[in-house]
Amino acid sequence: MSLTSRICALNDLFRRAACGPMIVNGQLVATRGVVDQGEDFLARAILAVRSFSDFTEDNDPYGEHDFGAFILDGQKLFWKIDYYDTDLKFHSPDPADPDVTRRVLTIMLASEY
């Protein structure tokens, strides 16, 4: 498996798990703008991220499945996965290695970007 394929698989696994009942090797963050829309909006945004599959060369040029955009209630949202070291202080030394990487998935309104 190539490095990119490994990162892609880990990102997909994390995105689906991070938006579910169990978060493994990372955390899920929603920006103030998303949270201010209410609990129902946040829950539906999380479900949209969890089930996102519209990856193209335009929104996923490196093939890592680390970014997506979607419309919810007429508002454009982005989600992004960033890779940190195990202490969440620096970038991960190897995003393909889950033992040295903590993923942070952020959901935000496009206007907050």
Backbone bond lengths (Angstrom), bond angles and torsions (degrees), N, CA, C in turn:
res aa  C-N    CA-C-N  psi(-1)  N-CA   C-N-CA  omega(-1)  CA-C   N-CA-C  phi
1 M - - - 1.445 - - 1.529 108.19 -
2 S 1.317 117.01 132.38 1.459 120.99 -179.95 1.527 110.61 -70.92
3 L 1.320 116.13 162.65 1.460 122.09 178.57 1.532 110.14 -57.89
4 T 1.327 117.26 -46.40 1.462 121.49 -179.91 1.526 110.77 -63.01
5 S 1.314 117.43 -42.51 1.462 120.81 178.77 1.522 111.49 -62.75
6 R 1.315 116.55 -38.06 1.474 121.19 178.69 1.528 110.37 -66.41
7 I 1.329 117.29 -45.30 1.465 121.31 178.22 1.527 110.00 -62.16
8 C 1.315 116.97 -43.64 1.465 122.03 178.85 1.526 110.49 -59.14
9 A 1.311 117.23 -46.93 1.463 121.37 -179.07 1.530 110.91 -64.29
10 L 1.328 117.42 -41.95 1.460 120.82 178.05 1.525 111.20 -65.35
11 N 1.333 116.70 -40.17 1.462 120.02 178.15 1.520 111.58 -64.19
12 D 1.324 117.17 -43.53 1.466 120.04 178.95 1.526 110.67 -63.12
13 L 1.322 116.69 -44.37 1.458 120.96 179.02 1.527 110.41 -61.78
14 F 1.304 116.83 -46.76 1.457 121.38 -179.89 1.526 111.40 -63.77
15 R 1.322 117.27 -45.82 1.470 121.18 -177.91 1.526 110.56 -59.27
16 R 1.294 116.79 -42.36 1.467 120.12 179.96 1.531 111.18 -71.82
17 A 1.327 117.95 -37.38 1.460 121.53 179.19 1.529 111.58 -77.62
18 A 1.332 116.80 -40.05 1.465 120.90 -177.79 1.512 110.91 -64.77
19 C 1.289 116.35 -26.49 1.456 120.51 179.93 1.511 111.15 -97.00
20 G 1.314 116.41 12.25 1.453 121.30 179.34 1.520 109.89 -119.44
21 P 1.307 117.07 -159.39 1.466 120.06 -175.64 1.524 114.77 -73.78
22 M 1.333 118.18 -16.12 1.459 120.26 -177.27 1.527 110.32 -128.18
23 I 1.317 115.73 125.95 1.459 120.88 176.44 1.525 107.24 -105.67
24 V 1.324 115.82 125.80 1.454 121.45 -177.96 1.520 108.94 -118.64
25 N 1.324 116.93 129.08 1.462 122.66 175.99 1.523 113.87 55.85
26 G 1.326 116.80 42.77 1.449 118.28 176.46 1.513 112.67 166.18
27 Q 1.318 114.41 -162.35 1.452 119.21 -179.36 1.517 110.88 -152.03
28 L 1.315 114.00 160.76 1.453 123.59 177.45 1.514 107.80 -108.98
29 V 1.338 116.44 132.59 1.458 122.47 -179.92 1.516 108.19 -128.61
30 A 1.328 116.22 137.01 1.460 121.67 172.23 1.522 107.30 -119.04
31 T 1.315 116.51 137.78 1.459 120.77 -179.50 1.521 110.76 -72.93
32 R 1.308 115.63 165.91 1.461 122.24 179.85 1.528 110.95 -56.49
33 G 1.326 117.10 -41.54 1.458 120.26 -179.58 1.514 113.33 -60.65
34 V 1.309 116.81 -37.30 1.467 121.06 178.08 1.524 109.82 -72.91
35 V 1.317 117.60 -46.40 1.459 121.80 -179.48 1.531 110.95 -61.04
36 D 1.331 116.45 -39.12 1.469 120.79 -179.26 1.526 113.25 -64.93
37 Q 1.316 117.74 -14.93 1.468 120.53 178.22 1.530 112.00 -77.50
38 G 1.311 117.51 -10.93 1.457 121.84 176.62 1.518 112.73 107.89
39 E 1.329 114.55 162.93 1.462 121.26 -176.38 1.519 112.83 -62.81
40 D 1.331 117.41 -39.42 1.463 120.20 -179.58 1.529 110.67 -64.55
41 F 1.316 116.57 -43.63 1.468 121.44 178.52 1.530 109.61 -61.33
42 L 1.332 116.54 -47.10 1.464 120.87 179.78 1.521 110.89 -59.69
43 A 1.319 117.15 -45.47 1.463 120.63 179.61 1.529 111.13 -60.76
44 R 1.325 116.90 -41.63 1.463 119.52 179.82 1.524 111.31 -71.87
45 A 1.323 117.54 -32.24 1.471 120.67 176.10 1.532 109.96 -65.63
46 I 1.316 116.66 -42.65 1.467 120.90 178.11 1.523 110.44 -61.80
47 L 1.321 117.12 -43.64 1.468 119.91 177.73 1.526 111.25 -62.38
48 A 1.325 117.02 -38.56 1.469 120.59 178.91 1.524 111.22 -64.31
49 V 1.326 116.51 -40.83 1.469 120.46 177.72 1.522 109.84 -66.35
50 R 1.297 115.33 -44.69 1.471 120.27 -178.04 1.528 111.82 -58.95
51 S 1.312 116.64 -37.98 1.467 120.25 -176.27 1.525 113.27 -98.62
52 F 1.330 117.64 4.25 1.464 121.15 -177.38 1.530 111.03 -58.25
53 S 1.332 115.69 133.75 1.471 119.35 178.64 1.528 112.33 -144.53
54 D 1.310 117.74 9.24 1.461 122.19 -175.13 1.532 111.32 -87.50
55 F 1.313 116.58 56.72 1.460 121.10 179.49 1.516 110.00 -85.07
56 T 1.328 116.26 130.87 1.460 122.60 178.97 1.527 108.40 -133.80
57 E 1.319 116.24 172.99 1.466 119.58 175.79 1.524 111.21 -63.81
58 D 1.337 116.96 -28.39 1.462 120.16 179.79 1.530 112.49 -70.93
59 N 1.338 117.73 -41.95 1.460 119.13 -177.00 1.530 113.20 -100.94
60 D 1.314 117.14 -4.12 1.467 121.48 -179.15 1.529 110.01 -142.42
61 P 1.338 117.40 58.86 1.470 119.84 -172.74 1.520 114.68 -63.49
62 Y 1.331 117.95 -23.04 1.457 120.60 -178.48 1.528 112.40 -100.30
63 G 1.338 116.68 -2.32 1.458 120.86 176.69 1.513 115.05 70.98
64 E 1.336 117.75 22.51 1.458 120.94 -177.21 1.530 113.80 -96.16
65 H 1.311 118.62 -5.80 1.474 122.52 -177.83 1.532 110.81 52.83
66 D 1.345 115.85 47.79 1.467 120.97 -177.60 1.524 113.81 -109.43
67 F 1.335 117.62 7.14 1.466 121.32 -177.93 1.519 109.20 -152.99
68 G 1.322 115.70 147.72 1.456 120.71 173.97 1.511 110.72 -157.47
69 A 1.308 115.74 160.70 1.465 122.56 177.54 1.518 108.25 -136.84
70 F 1.319 116.06 144.59 1.459 120.86 179.06 1.523 109.26 -156.09
71 I 1.325 115.49 165.64 1.461 122.41 178.33 1.532 108.18 -107.42
72 L 1.323 115.91 133.25 1.458 121.88 176.39 1.525 107.92 -136.92
73 D 1.297 116.35 122.53 1.467 121.75 -178.70 1.531 111.56 52.23
74 G 1.323 116.21 39.67 1.462 121.34 177.78 1.517 114.81 78.46
75 Q 1.333 117.23 3.51 1.465 120.97 -179.78 1.526 109.48 -111.69
76 K 1.320 115.48 137.75 1.457 120.02 177.25 1.526 109.24 -84.54
77 L 1.324 115.13 131.09 1.463 121.67 177.35 1.523 109.74 -121.68
78 F 1.320 115.11 151.98 1.454 123.22 172.76 1.519 108.15 -118.50
79 W 1.315 115.71 152.74 1.458 121.27 165.98 1.519 107.55 -132.81
80 K 1.328 116.35 148.07 1.453 121.65 -175.65 1.516 109.23 -146.17
81 I 1.318 116.33 137.66 1.465 121.80 173.48 1.527 107.86 -105.41
82 D 1.329 115.42 127.20 1.463 121.69 174.88 1.522 108.51 -114.45
83 Y 1.330 115.82 153.60 1.461 122.46 -175.23 1.525 109.93 -111.79
84 Y 1.333 115.63 124.02 1.458 121.45 179.94 1.523 110.48 -124.33
85 D 1.341 115.46 165.52 1.456 119.84 173.39 1.532 108.44 -71.75
86 T 1.307 117.35 177.28 1.475 120.55 -174.19 1.527 113.02 -67.26
87 D 1.324 117.84 -19.01 1.464 121.46 177.91 1.532 112.18 -93.90
88 L 1.319 116.92 0.44 1.470 122.64 -178.50 1.524 112.57 58.10
89 K 1.347 115.92 34.67 1.461 120.31 179.86 1.524 112.56 -108.76
90 F 1.328 116.69 -34.18 1.453 121.40 -175.55 1.528 109.25 -131.75
91 H 1.316 115.52 171.00 1.469 119.45 174.82 1.524 109.21 -63.81
92 S 1.320 115.28 151.13 1.454 120.33 178.53 1.525 110.21 -64.75
93 P 1.326 117.46 140.89 1.459 119.61 175.63 1.530 111.96 -72.17
94 D 1.343 116.83 -19.89 1.463 120.51 -178.32 1.533 109.95 -159.69
95 P 1.344 118.55 92.11 1.460 121.39 -178.44 1.533 114.53 -59.55
96 A 1.321 117.57 -14.43 1.465 121.15 178.43 1.521 111.87 -85.44
97 D 1.340 117.39 -5.77 1.460 121.77 -178.64 1.531 109.56 -112.43
98 P 1.335 117.80 106.11 1.467 119.61 -177.80 1.535 113.74 -66.73
99 D 1.317 117.94 -15.71 1.457 120.44 179.37 1.530 112.41 -75.26
100 V 1.333 117.33 -19.42 1.475 120.71 -179.15 1.533 111.63 -119.59
101 T 1.326 116.79 10.15 1.469 120.78 -174.14 1.517 111.27 -128.82
102 R 1.317 115.55 135.08 1.456 122.61 168.70 1.524 106.46 -116.69
103 R 1.323 115.66 125.94 1.451 121.19 -179.87 1.527 109.36 -93.45
104 V 1.335 115.57 139.79 1.458 121.61 175.10 1.513 106.69 -122.28
105 L 1.329 115.73 118.31 1.456 121.55 179.07 1.523 107.46 -102.60
106 T 1.325 116.25 120.37 1.461 122.24 -179.21 1.529 109.02 -111.02
107 I 1.337 115.46 130.57 1.465 121.87 173.87 1.514 106.81 -108.33
108 M 1.348 117.03 128.50 1.461 120.69 -176.69 1.521 110.90 -142.78
109 L 1.319 115.57 157.40 1.455 120.37 169.19 1.519 106.77 -71.88
110 A 1.323 117.26 143.33 1.468 120.43 179.04 1.529 110.43 -57.19
111 S 1.328 116.95 -33.39 1.472 120.60 -179.71 1.515 112.88 -67.10
112 E 1.330 117.73 -14.99 1.462 121.55 179.06 1.533 112.25 -90.86
113 Y 1.304 116.92 -7.04 1.458 120.35 -175.68 1.510 111.63 -73.53
